[in-house]
Amino acid sequence: MSNASNNGKIKVATVWLGGCAGCHMSFLDIDERIIELAKLVDIVHSPICDTKEIPPVDVGIVEGGICNEHNLHVLKDLRSKAKVLVSMGDCAGLGSVPMLRNQFELQDCLDRAYVAGESTALGQVPEDAELPKLMDKVRPIHEFVKVEAHIPGCPPNAEAIWCALTSLLAGKPADFVKDVSHYD
């Protein structure tokens, strides 16, 4: 993998879409190895740091599926700026838990959550231009963009993330990092 940054480090961006943040928590669970990783990469965008725009990067890592229009916008923005895109976790790779809502009509889900829910205060579905429009169905990211590799798990454990990242950064495939080039 070519080094894009001036300091010889590989630039990495991560995003959190429709999911629970468990994958980013597992990423942080690499513990003191994060210091070793910092010698190899510059994390230039992440929900863990306060950056607003995604710059061009060597590796983009996506947690979460596509639940709303904002998720899709962020995904396409990252894909356009990343040389290699990795889906991290089962929500990004398969849709997983957020995809459970696909067995119901979207309006029924909204009514249950905001109108009929036991803890509902206002009794109406919020309508605000600031809220991203929900997709009719939750989808994994490879249905929208090309994804070069997938790190499975819900969430993947820290060791799997560490092995996958260090293998990818060294230009070597990892056994559990699957090519998802079936994207059409």
MILUM-851835 format. One record per residue (C-alpha): residue in one letter; x, y, z; chain. Coordinates in steps of 0.02 Angstrom, whole numbers, plus 32768, in hexadecimal, padded with zeros to 4 digits. Layout:
% residues N
PT   code     xx     yy     zz   unit
PT      a      X      Y      Z      A
...
% end
This chain:
% residues 184
PT   code     xx     yy     zz   unit
PT      m   8000   8000   8000      A
PT      s   8046   80A9   7FD1      A
PT      n   8063   812B   8056      A
PT      a   7FFF   81C7   8030      A
PT      s   8032   8235   80C0      A
PT      n   80CD   82A1   80C9      A
PT      n   810D   8246   8163      A
PT      g   810E   819B   810F      A
PT      k   8076   815D   816E      A
PT      i   7FDB   8112   811E      A
PT      k   7F42   8182   8130      A
PT      v   7EA9   812E   817B      A
PT      a   7DF7   816C   8191      A
PT      t   7D6D   8114   81F0      A
PT      v   7CB3   8137   81F1      A
PT      w   7C21   80FA   825A      A
PT      l   7B7E   80E7   81FA      A
PT      g   7AE2   8087   8231      A
PT      g   7B1E   801C   82C2      A
PT      c   7B49   801F   837A      A
PT      a   7C00   805A   837D      A
PT      g   7C35   7FAE   83BC      A
PT      c   7CB3   7F9B   832F      A
PT      h   7D09   803E   835C      A
PT      m   7D0A   8007   8412      A
PT      s   7D5F   7F64   83DC      A
PT      f   7DD9   7FCC   8376      A
PT      l   7E06   802A   8416      A
PT      d   7E19   7F82   846E      A
PT      i   7EBC   7F63   8412      A
PT      d   7EFA   7FBE   84AE      A
PT      e   7FB3   7FE9   84B1      A
PT      r   7FC7   7FA9   83FE      A
PT      i   7F74   804C   83CA      A
PT      i   801F   809A   83E8      A
PT      e   806B   801D   836C      A
PT      l   7FE0   8045   82F2      A
PT      a   8001   80FF   8305      A
PT      k   80B2   80DF   82C5      A
PT      l   8069   8097   8225      A
PT      v   7FD1   8103   8203      A
PT      d   7F87   81AF   8218      A
PT      i   7ECF   81A3   8247      A
PT      v   7E96   8241   81F0      A
PT      h   7DDB   822C   8206      A
PT      s   7D76   81C9   8285      A
PT      p   7CE0   81D9   82F9      A
PT      i   7D62   81CD   8383      A
PT      c   7DB5   8271   834E      A
PT      d   7D63   8316   8323      A
PT      t   7D76   8329   8267      A
PT      k   7CEC   8368   81F6      A
PT      e   7D29   833E   8145      A
PT      i   7D71   829A   8106      A
PT      p   7E16   82BA   80AD      A
PT      p   7E61   8246   8028      A
PT      v   7E9E   81A7   807D      A
PT      d   7EF3   8103   8058      A
PT      v   7E7B   809B   80C1      A
PT      g   7DC6   80BE   80EE      A
PT      i   7D73   8054   8175      A
PT      v   7CB6   804F   8184      A
PT      e   7C50   8018   821A      A
PT      g   7B94   8008   8207      A
PT      g   7B17   7FF0   817C      A
PT      i   7AB5   806A   8113      A
PT      c   7A1A   809E   8175      A
PT      n   79FE   814F   8137      A
PT      e   7A2F   81CA   80AF      A
PT      h   7AB9   8216   811A      A
PT      n   7B09   816A   812F      A
PT      l   7B09   8156   8073      A
PT      h   7B54   8203   8058      A
PT      v   7BE1   81E1   80D5      A
PT      l   7C03   8136   8087      A
PT      k   7C0E   817B   7FD6      A
PT      d   7C7C   820B   8011      A
PT      l   7CF5   8192   8066      A
PT      r   7CF4   811B   7FD1      A
PT      s   7D21   81AA   7F5C      A
PT      k   7DB6   81D8   7FCA      A
PT      a   7DF7   812B   7FFD      A
PT      k   7E6B   80BD   7F97      A
PT      v   7E33   8024   7FFA      A
PT      l   7D8C   8013   8053      A
PT      v   7D73   7F97   80E2      A
PT      s   7CCD   7F6A   8130      A
PT      m   7CE7   7F4A   81E9      A
PT      g   7C65   7EE1   8242      A
PT      d   7BC6   7E8A   8211      A
PT      c   7B59   7F27   8201      A
PT      a   7BCA   7F6D   8178      A
PT      g   7BE4   7EC3   8128      A
PT      l   7B37   7E74   8138      A
PT      g   7ABD   7EF3   817F      A
PT      s   7AB3   7E8E   8221      A
PT      v   7A4B   7ECD   82B4      A
PT      p   7A10   7F72   8266      A
PT      m   79D1   7F0B   81D2      A
PT      l   7951   7EB7   8244      A
PT      r   78DE   7F49   8223      A
PT      n   78D4   7F11   816D      A
PT      q   7850   7E90   819B      A
PT      f   77D8   7F1F   81C1      A
PT      e   7799   7FB5   8161      A
PT      l   77FD   8051   818B      A
PT      q   7763   80B3   81C1      A
PT      d   7731   8026   8238      A
PT      c   77DD   802F   828A      A
PT      l   77D2   80EC   829D      A
PT      d   7722   80E3   82E4      A
PT      r   7755   805E   8361      A
PT      a   77EE   80C0   839A      A
PT      y   77A4   816F   83A0      A
PT      v   76E8   815D   83B0      A
PT      a   76BE   80B8   8405      A
PT      g   775B   80A3   846D      A
PT      e   7743   8096   8528      A
PT      s   77C2   8121   8548      A
PT      t   7781   8194   84BF      A
PT      a   776C   8247   84FA      A
PT      l   7730   82A4   8460      A
PT      g   76CD   821B   8407      A
PT      q   7705   824C   8358      A
PT      v   778D   821E   82DD      A
PT      p   780C   82AC   82D9      A
PT      e   780F   8310   8238      A
PT      d   78A0   8387   8229      A
PT      a   790A   83B6   8193      A
PT      e   79A5   839B   8200      A
PT      l   797D   82E1   8214      A
PT      p   79C0   8270   818B      A
PT      k   793D   8215   8124      A
PT      l   7935   815D   814E      A
PT      m   794E   80DE   80C4      A
PT      d   78BB   8066   80AA      A
PT      k   7930   7FD5   80D1      A
PT      v   79D8   7FC6   8129      A
PT      r   7A61   7F88   80B5      A
PT      p   7B18   7F52   80C4      A
PT      i   7B96   7FC9   8078      A
PT      h   7BCC   7F58   7FE8      A
PT      e   7B21   7F71   7F9A      A
PT      f   7B51   8026   7F79      A
PT      v   7C0E   802D   7F61      A
PT      k   7CA1   7FBC   7F3B      A
PT      v   7CED   7F71   7FD9      A
PT      e   7D98   7F1F   7FD2      A
PT      a   7D96   7EC2   8079      A
PT      h   7D25   7E93   810A      A
PT      i   7D50   7E74   81C0      A
PT      p   7CC0   7E08   8202      A
PT      g   7C79   7E07   82B1      A
PT      c   7BF8   7E5C   831F      A
PT      p   7C65   7EAF   834D      A
PT      p   7D08   7E66   830D      A
PT      n   7D7C   7E49   839E      A
PT      a   7E13   7EB8   83B6      A
PT      e   7E8B   7E2E   837F      A
PT      a   7E2D   7E16   82DA      A
PT      i   7E31   7ED2   82BA      A
PT      w   7EEA   7EDD   82E5      A
PT      c   7F19   7E49   8276      A
PT      a   7EAF   7E87   81E6      A
PT      l   7EF1   7F38   81EC      A
PT      t   7FA8   7F08   81FE      A
PT      s   7F96   7E88   8172      A
PT      l   7F41   7F05   80FF      A
PT      l   7FC2   7F8B   8128      A
PT      a   804E   7F11   80FF      A
PT      g   7FF9   7EE7   805A      A
PT      k   7FD3   7E35   8090      A
PT      p   7F26   7DE6   8091      A
PT      a   7EE6   7DA4   8137      A
PT      d   7E88   7CFF   8137      A
PT      f   7DED   7D4D   8186      A
PT      v   7DF0   7DEC   811E      A
PT      k   7D81   7DB8   808F      A
PT      d   7D82   7E06   7FE4      A
PT      v   7CD5   7E48   7FC0      A
PT      s   7CF6   7E74   7F0B      A
PT      h   7C4E   7E29   7EDB      A
PT      y   7C0C   7EDC   7ED9      A
PT      d   7BC1   7F03   7E2F      A
% end
